Amino acid sequence: MLAIARQRMLGQSFKKILPAVSVLRSYSSAAKQITVREALNSALDEEMSADPKVFLMGEEVGEYQGAYKITKGLLEKYGPERVLDTPITEAGFTGIGVGAAYCGLKPVVEFMTFNFSMQAIDHIINSAAKSNYMSAGQISVPIVFRGPNGAAAGVGAQHSQCYAAWYASCPGLKVLSPYNSEDARGLLKAAIRDPDPVVFLENELLYGESFPVSDEVLDSSFCLPIGKAKIEREGKDVTITAFSKMVGYALKCLSTSMSNAKQNLSGEKLEDEPGDSGSHAAEMLEKDGIYAEVINLRSIRPLDRSTINASVRKTNRLITVEEGFPQHGLGAEICASVVEESFSYLDAPVERIAGADVPMPYAANLERMAVPQVEDIVRAAKRACYRSVPLAATA
């Protein structure tokens, strides 16, 4: 009798729960969420499956599944001839990759961090970037150099540099920097298919972040155009340009509800990094009646100057945001482009938000001060819209 009573109670409980479960199922099928890590992994998997010329090489990309687990499962699926673990010699394996690209293969070279790409910069610049021009178009170099770029958290000055401006200054290279899962998947596919060398700058702190993606993005044929920015949020008062993690700071600062998705090299969960907040920079501005237009650059070289200038001609104000050093940075190039092409449309001085002009500190409190924060963007937007005292007036 007791067993029968329990069965009846369970049956009644399930009847109450089932409608809620069905609602959750229908919701999840309508809004698929994947992490940036999963987006990169799926892009590599699909391009390797579609083209036998594509292969991966780098430190710990095979047996260890990748230092950041981007190449997880690919060694087992494609074997050691297409997923190559290399010695700790960036100059060596990068040179081998460039040589393979000369011969018609399509290498994807992973740097454990782009700070280590300095060991191989001769091959990237002199061998990969310039060969097509110096051979009068006879040599194509279809190679992708990818890995985490810029500051992580507590890794010191020698592991925190942003190389966007470095590589974007070199003709012959294409430089891409994704923000969300859609960017990561679509841009990496485009990079692998491109006949020219591509530098693909990711962000370590975004690997574990989840973003909603459509069925179109998950289709194996999905690919984003190189050289085209995306207007993430439309506005009329001020244009904010950003790339990589700084798009999140301009658009939707990392929320505490998403912090559990952060993982370290071994996939373990991390605590919130200093400066993380649920605040939305654009929404914070809207409370003061300022409607910002946020542009996700996506492509650093070629730069989508037309989209940037069209936005500035609409909003009449410009703020650039980047993690890198301010001098000779990407923001300086964007400001120069706007001054050259849209100067008469500006109603306020252009503003650059960048990292501090110092090597990255190791201490957490100093590190936070050395990289742009949401508050910096908000203050700059208010200055541009004459809602606060300009910096020149306080000097």
N, C-alpha and C positions, 0 to 999 in steps of 0.2 A: 504493500500500500504506500509505503514511504517513497519507493522508487517511482510509482505512478504519479504521486503528488509532485515530485521533483520534475518529472518530465512535463507535466502540465504547466508548472511555474516557468520552466525554461522556454516552453513553447510560447507562452504569453509574452515573456520578455523579448524573445526574438521577433515577435510580431511588431512590438514597439520600436525595436532597433532597426529592422529591415528598411523601412521607408527612409530613415536617415542615411543608412548605408548606400541606398540607391541614389540618393541626392548627391552624396560625396563622389560616387563613381561617375555620375554624369558630369559633375563639375571638373574632375581631374582629366577626363577625356577631352573636355573642351579647352583646357588650358594646360598644356604640357610644359613642365619645368625641367630644365637640364642645367647642370653646372658648366662653367667654362671649360673645366677639365674634360668633361664628357664630350663637349662640342668639339674640342681639338682632337680627342681620341677618335671620334667617329669620322671626322674629316680625313684624318690620316688613313684609317681603315678603308674607307670607301675609295679613296684615290689609289691606294695600293692594290685594292681589288680590281679597279677599273683599268689600271695601267701597270703592267709588269716591269716597266722601266723605273718606277718609283721605288726607292729604298731609303731606309733610315740608318743613320750612323751617329755615334756620340758616346759619351761616357755613361755607362749604366743604363742605356736605353733598352737592353735586352733582358738579361737574366734578372736584373733588379726591377724591371718593369718601368724604368724611368725614374729619375730622382724626384720628380713631382707626379709620377704615375700617369703622365700623359700618354706613354706608349704601352700602357698595361694591356696584356693579352696579345700583342702583335707578334712577338717572337714565337709564341706557340702556334699562331695561325699561319705565319709566313716563313718561318724558319730563319736560321742564322745567316743565310746568304742575303737576306733582304732586311734584316734587323741586326746591325753590326755593333757589338760592344767594342769600343776603341780604348787604347791606352790613354793616360792623362797627358795628352799632347795636342793642344788645340791647333797649333801650327801644322802638325803632322796630318791629322785626320781632315782638317779643312782643305789642305792642299790636295789630298787624295780625292775629296769630294768634288773639288773644282775640276780636277783631271777627269773624273768620271763624267761630269757634265759636258766637258769638251767632246767626249766620245758618244754622246747621245743619251746617257742615262739621266735620271732626274733625282738627284740626291736631296734628302731633307736632313740637314746637319743640325743637331741640337747642341747648344751650349748650356751647361748647367746654370750659368748666369752670363749675361752679355758682358759683364765686366771681364770675363775670361776671353772674350772675343778679341781683346787687344793683343793677345798672343798670336792671333791669326789675321790681323788686320791687313797685312801685306797681301795675303791671298784673296781676301774679300774685296779690297780696293783695286790693287794692281792686276791681279789675275782674273777675277770674276767680273768686276764692274767695267773694265776698260777693253776687254778682249773683243767684244762685238764691234766696237768703233775702230779699234786698231787693225782688225782683220777685214775692214770694209764690209761688214755684215756676213762674212763667211763663217764665223764661229759664233754659235749660240751657246749661252751658258744657263740652262734651265735648272737653277739650284735655289734652295730655300735655306736660309740661316735663321733658326728660330730658338727661342728660349726666353726666360724671364729678364726683364729690363727695369731699371730704376730701383727705387728704395723698397725694401721689404720692411722688416721690423727688427731693429737691434742687430744688424749685421755689419755695421761700421762703414767707414768711408770707402774702402776698397771694394765693397760689394753693393754699392747703392747708387751708382751713377746712371743717369739717363742718357742713352746714346742716340736718341732720336735726331737731335741736331747734328751730331757727328756724321752719321751715315746719310742723312738727308742732304748734306752739302755736296755729296759726290755724284756727278753725272754717271749714268749707267746702272745705278742701283734703283730699285723700287723699295720703299720703306712703308710698312703697314703696322698699325698698332690698334688691336681690337679692344673694345670695352666689354661688351656683354657676350652671351652665348651665340647669338645670331652673328655678330661680328666675327667671333672666333671661328665659327664653322664656315661661314661664307667666304671670308677673306683668306683663310688657309687653303681652301680648295682653289681659289683664284690664284694664289701664290704658286701652288704646285703645278698648275696648268700653264703658268706664264712662261714664255721662252727666255725671259731675262732673270738675272739674279735678284732675289727678293730678301730683304732683311725683315723679319717678322718679330716685332717687339711685344711680348706678352707681359703680364703683371702677376707676380707670384701671389699677391694677396687676393687676386680675383679668381684664382683657379677653383676654389671651393664655393664660390658664389653661384646661386641658382637664379636663372632668369627665364621668364616665359618665352616660348617659341611657338610659332605656328606650324601647321602641317607642311606648308610650303618650305620652311626652313629645314625641316627634317627629311625632305625629299632628297634622294641621292644626286639629283641634277642641280640642286640649289648652289648658286655661286653669286658672290657680290662683285660688282665692278670695281676695279682698282682705279683710284683717282677720284672717287665720288664720296663726298661727305654726306652725313644724314642729319637733318634737322630733327632732333629728339623732342624738342618742345618749342612750339611757336610763340612768339611774343612780338611786341610792338615798341618797346621802350629802350632796350639795350641788347646787343648781341654778345653772347659769351661763347668763345671757342675753346674746346678742350679735347684731349685724347686720353685713351687708356683709363686709369683709375680716376683721373681728374674729371671725367665726364660725370662720374657718380657724385663727386663733390659739388659740381655745378648743378646737377639734376636731382639726384636722390642719394643723399649721403647714406652710407651703410647703416642699416637699422639693427637694433639689438636682436630682433627676431630672426635675422639672417646670420647672426654671428656664429651660431652653432654649425653653420656649413663650412666655416674656415677650418683648414686642416694643415698640418705640417708635412714635412717630406714623407713621413711614413703613413700618412692618412689619418693621424690622430687629431682630435679636435683641439682648437686653440681658443684662448680667451680673446675678448675684444682687444683690438689694438688701440693705443692712445689716439684720441681724436675722433673715434667712431661715434656716430650720433644718429638719432632718428630724424634729425631736422632735414628739411628739403630746402636747399638754397633758393630755388626758384619760388617755392611756396612762401618762404620767409619774406621774399621781396614783394610778392603779391599782396601780403598783408599791408604793405605800405603803398599799394597802388602802382607798383613797378612790375611790368610784365616782361620777363626776360626771354629771349630766343636763344636756346642752347643748341650749339652745333657740335656734333660728334664728328671729328675730322676723319677718323678711320684711316685715311691714307695721308701719310706725312710727305712722301714724295712718290708720285706727283701730288701736289697740293691743290685742292679744289677751290681755287681763288674765286671762281665765278659765283659759287654758292655763298662764300663769305662776303664778297662785295655786294651781292644782291641783298643779303640780310642787313648789312650796314646801311645801305641806301634806304632801307625801310625803317630801321630803328634809329639811325643817326648816331649811334654810340657803339663802342667796341671795347670788350675786355677779353684778353687772352689768358688762359690758365694752363700751366705746365709744371711738372715736378723738377725739370732740369734747371741748370744754372741760367740766370737772367741774361748774362752777356753773350751775344751771338746766338741766342736761343731761337726756338721756333716761333715764340711770340713776337720777337723782333722782326722776323721775316713777314709774319702776317700783318703786323702794323705797317711795315714798309709798303706792302702790297696795297693795303687800304688807303694809305696816304697818297700813293701814286695814282690809284684808279678812282678813288671815291672821296678825296679830300673835301670837296665842296659840299658833301652831304653831312659831314661831321658837325655835331652841335656841342661836342665836348672833347677834351683830349683823350686819346686812346690810353688804355691802362694795361699794364702787363703784371700778372700775378705769376710768380715763379718761385723756385726754391731759393733758399738763401745762398749768397755768393761765398760759401764756405764749404770745405769738405764735410760730408755728412757726419754729425756727432753720433757716438754710440749710446750715450745716456738717453733714456726714453723721453725725458722732459725737454732736452735740447733737440732731440730728433724731431719732436712735434713742432718745435719752433722753426725748424729748418725746411719744412715742407708746407705747401699751401694748405689752408684749412677753409672750411665752409664760411667761417666768419670773415676771412679775408676777401672772399668773392662778394659777399653781401656788402661789405663796406665799400669796395671798389664800385659796385653797381650804384650804390647810393651817391657816391661822389660824382659818378658820370651823369647821374640824373639830377644833380644839384640838390640832393636831399641831405647832404652833410657837408662839412667844411673840407675843401680839397687839400691834398697834402701840401701843396705849394704855400698855402696860406698859414700853415702851422710851422713851416721851416724857419 
